[in-house]
Amino acid sequence: MFARFYIWWSQIVDHYAKAPPDERDRGSTTEQVIWIAFLAALALIVIGIFGPKILDAARSVIFE
């Protein structure tokens, strides 16, 4: 019983460790890069628009 499980598990590990690039992997990295670039650009736009207002508001805070 343990031998069958070991063979099955080793086949799965070998399959995913040595998996050649195929249709399952294609495009996922490009899609992730596009999302990261979009979110970074959005963050820069928000900082560019609201950054001075946020800094002015932070400077005017008075702690009692």
C-alpha positions as CSV (number, residue, x, y, z in Angstrom):
1,M,0.0,0.0,0.0
2,F,2.7,2.4,0.9
3,A,4.7,1.5,-2.2
4,R,1.8,2.4,-4.4
5,F,1.3,5.8,-2.7
6,Y,5.1,6.5,-3.0
7,I,5.1,5.7,-6.7
8,W,2.0,7.8,-7.3
9,W,3.4,10.7,-5.3
10,S,6.8,10.6,-7.0
11,Q,5.1,10.7,-10.4
12,I,3.2,13.8,-9.5
13,V,6.3,15.5,-8.1
14,D,8.3,14.6,-11.2
15,H,5.5,15.8,-13.5
16,Y,5.3,19.2,-11.9
17,A,9.0,19.6,-11.2
18,K,9.9,19.0,-14.9
19,A,6.8,20.3,-16.6
20,P,7.7,21.9,-19.9
21,P,6.0,25.2,-20.8
22,D,2.7,24.5,-22.4
23,E,-0.6,26.1,-23.0
24,R,-1.5,26.1,-19.3
25,D,1.3,28.5,-18.4
26,R,1.2,30.7,-21.4
27,G,0.0,34.2,-20.8
28,S,-0.3,34.1,-17.0
29,T,3.0,36.0,-16.5
30,T,2.1,38.6,-19.1
31,E,-1.3,39.1,-17.5
32,Q,0.3,39.5,-14.0
33,V,2.8,42.0,-15.4
34,I,0.0,44.0,-17.0
35,W,-2.0,44.1,-13.7
36,I,1.1,45.1,-11.7
37,A,1.9,47.9,-14.1
38,F,-1.7,49.1,-14.1
39,L,-1.9,49.2,-10.3
40,A,1.4,50.9,-10.1
41,A,0.3,53.6,-12.6
42,L,-2.9,54.0,-10.7
43,A,-1.0,54.5,-7.4
44,L,1.2,57.1,-9.0
45,I,-1.8,59.0,-10.4
46,V,-3.5,59.0,-7.0
47,I,-0.3,60.2,-5.3
48,G,0.2,62.8,-7.9
49,I,-3.3,64.2,-7.5
50,F,-3.9,63.9,-3.8
51,G,-0.3,63.9,-2.5
52,P,0.1,67.6,-1.9
53,K,-3.3,67.8,-0.2
54,I,-2.4,64.8,2.1
55,L,0.9,66.4,3.0
56,D,-0.8,69.8,3.8
57,A,-3.3,68.1,5.9
58,A,-0.7,66.1,7.8
59,R,1.3,69.3,8.4
60,S,-1.7,71.1,9.8
61,V,-2.5,68.4,12.4
62,I,-2.0,69.7,16.0
63,F,-1.7,67.2,18.8
64,E,-2.9,68.3,22.2
